[in-house]
């Protein structure tokens, strides 16, 4: 690990070990089969100046009345579920999965016995991976029994994407001698994508089942705090995998829903924060058409 993401809240816990260096074919095959994240000034706690509200989950909804009967996602009359409301999420997740598999195939094609070649096509494929749309497709106002499995799918995808970080970093050094430090680190990073790639199918199935079990949701406005809290929770999963010089490896397979407190906090002139998630300071800004931009006082 060449860099450290110094965090003061839930991102500080690394639950999995970095895998030992593995053969390139094994590392890449595992991937096939299966916003700035850090910011702010310092880590010292600060006294909040104005408390606006405190929320411990994202179950509050504020807009359209829920419908409990009608036609379900298959066109069968009966109880409506959340599945149809999450069609966009499942579509973007499937697209990101395909993009990651395509990138892994190109990486694998460039791994030789003496060198690792990172072709322009490989670099373009990695750049094209879009897990941000998956996060943006997560709505607010989702009960924990559904939110947790949805976030697990997102964690699978964002951790897999982070495993490709060295493709972009080392592309200008290609070809990489297999015995060199960069090639060895490159393969270590690829190995971080193996576990989430293996779990993705299982987690996707579990999230679809949870959506079918959940009654149709009353969704809040896209610029509401309920929507922001979902974005904050997704950003917490992405942050440690991209912070500083990381390339994945922070894969929890446990999605704790830390309390979110909205407090206007001033650390120093020009350094203000909107609240805390657990003990981690965050800033949240919404832009119409592009969604929430979340930053943490982490690095």
N, C-alpha and C positions, 0 to 999 in steps of 0.2 A: 504494500500500500504506500503510495508516494505522497499522499496528502490526507489530511484529517479534517473531517467536518465537525467542528467543535460545537456541539449543541447542548442546550441546557434543559431540554424537555424530553418528550417521548422518543425523539429521533436518536437519542444518545445510546440506546440499547441495540447492540448488534447480536442477533439471536443465532446466527449461523456462522460456521467457520468458513474461511476461504478454503476452497478445495485444493488439494495438492496438485502440482503441475501434472497434466495428463497429456497423452498423445493427442495431436491435433485432430485426428480422425474421430477419436472418441468424443472430444469436446464439442466439435461441430455437429456430429451425429446426434448428440444429446439435444442440441438446439432444434434439430430438424424433427425429432420424434416427439417429441413432446409438443421557461419561466424561470427565471432563475430560481433554483431551489434554495439557495443560501443567500443571505443578505443581511444588512443591518450593521449597526455599530456596536460591537462588544457584546458580552454575555451577562453583564452584571444586572441583577434585578433592579427594577425601578419602581417608584411609587406611582400608582395611577392617579390621574388628576380628576377624572370624571367617570363614574361608573354609569353605564347606560342600561345594560341588561346582562343577565347570565342565563346560559342555556346548557343543558347537559345531554341533549340528544337532538336529532333533527326530525322529530316526529310531528312538530307543529306545522300545520298547513293553513293557508290563508285565502285561497281563491276559489276556483270553480267547485260547486257542490259535487260530492261523490255520487256515482251511480252504482246501485247495487244489483240491478237486474237489467236484462237486455240480451245482447248477443255477444258471445265470447269471441276470442281471437280466431277460432275455427269456424265461426258463423253459426254456432249452435246456440239456440236460445237458452238463457239461464244466467247464472251469476257472472258478472263481469269481474275480471281480475286486472292486476297491474301489468300483466304480460304485454298487452298491446301498447301501453304507455311507455314501455321500455324497449320497443322495437328498434328505435334509433340507437340505443346503447348496444344492443346485441349485434346490430349491423356494423357499427363502427368497431366493435371488439373483433368480429370475424375478419374485417378488413385488415386490422392491425396484425392479427395472427398470421394471415396470408403474407403480409409484407415481411414479417419477421422470418417466416419460413423461406421465403424467396431470397432474402438477404443471407440467411444461413447457408443455403445451397451454393450461392456465389462465393461466399467465404470458403466453403469446403473445396470448391473447384480450384481455388488459388493456393491451397496448402500442398506443398510438395515435400519431397524427402530432404531437400537441401535449403529451400527458401519458402517464404510465404509471400505471395503476390496479391496485392490489394489493387485490383483493377479499377478504372473509372466506373465501370458498371456496378462493381461491388460497393463503392463509395456512394454512388447515386442511390442504390437500393437501400442502404442504411439511412441516408438522409430522407428518403421517402417514407420511412416508418412513422406513422402518425398515431401515437398514443395520447396526444393532447386532446384529440376529438373524443376519445373514449371517456376521459375525465369530464369533458364539457357536456357529454350526453347523460351524465349522472344527474338526476333531478334532486331538488330539495324535497323536504317533507316525506322522506322515506322511513318507515319504521325500522328499528335495528335488526329485526329478524330478516329483512330483505336487504337492508343497506350493507350489512357485513358480507354476505356472499357476493354482492355486486362489487364491493371494494376489493374482495379477494381476487376476482377476475382482473380488475385493473392492476393490482399489485403484480400478478403473474406477467402481464404484458409490459408494464413499465420496467420491471426488473430485467426481463429478457432484453428489452431495448437497451438498457444501460450496459449490458454485457458486450454490446457492439461499440462502445465508446472509443476503444483503441483503434478501430477501423478508421475512424475519422482522424484521430490524432496521429497515427503512424502512416497514413496514406502517402504522405510526401516522402517517406523513407523507404517505400517499397522498391524492390523486394527486401524482405527481412531475412537475414541469415537465421536458420533454425536454431543454431547454437547461441545466438545473441540474446542479450538481456531483453530487448524489445519483443522479440518473438516469444520468449518465455512468459513475459508479462501479458502479452496479447492472448496467449492460450489460457492463462489463469483467468483473465477476464471473460473469455468465452465460456469457461466452465461455470461461471456464475449464472448463466442462463439455463443450465441443464435442469435443475429442480423445478423452476417455474414452468418450463416447457413441458415437463412430464405431468405436472398437476393441472395444466390449463384445461384440458378436456373435462376432467372430473369437476373442476370448479365451475366451468361454464354450465354443465348439466345441473349442478346444484343450484346455481343462481336462477336458471330458467324455472326449475321446480319451485323455488321460493317465490318467484314472480307469479306463478300460476296459483299458489296457495294464498296470495295476498289480495285482498279486495281492492278494487279500483281506487286509486289514490286521489286525494284532493291536492293538487300541485300548487305550490306558491309561485309568486312571480319570480322571473329569472334574476332580478336584482334584489331579491329579499335576503334577509339574514339567514333564513332557513336554507336557501340555495347556496349562500356563501359558505355555510358550515359544511355542506357536502363537499364543496370545492376545497375547503381547508383540510378535510380528512383525506381526500385524494392526494393533495399536495404533500401531506405528511409521509405518505408511502413513497412518493417519488423522490423527495428531497435527499435522503441519505445516500441514495444510489447514484445521484448526479452531483452531489456536493463536492467542491474542490476537485480532486483528481480521481474520484471514485469511478468504478465501472460495474456497478451492481454488487451483489453479495450481501445486501441488507434485505433478507427475505424472511419475513416474520412467520407467515402462515398463521397469524393470530392478529385479528384486527380489533384492538381495543378502542372503544369510543370515549376518548378523554373528554372531560367537561370543557366546554367552550364558554369563555367569559368575555363579553364585549366591554372593554375599558379603554378609554383614550389615555395612552401612556406616553410620557415624554422622557426619553433617556438623556437627551441633550438637544440643544438648538438644532433644528433640522432633522432630528431623529425621533419620529413619533410613530406610535403603534396603535392598532385598533383593538387589541385584546390579547388573550392568552388561550392556548389549547393545551390542557395540562398545565405545565409551567413554561411553555414555549410561547414567546411573544410572536404575534403575527401582524401583518398588514394585509388588508383585503381591499381591492379596488375593482369596481365593475365597469366595463365598457360595453355599451349596447352593440350587439352584433358579434362580439368576440368573447364575452363572458368574464369570469373572475380571474384576476391576477393576484396570486397569493405569494407573500414573501415571509420568511422567518428570520428572527434574530439568531442565526445559527452559526455562521462562519466568521 
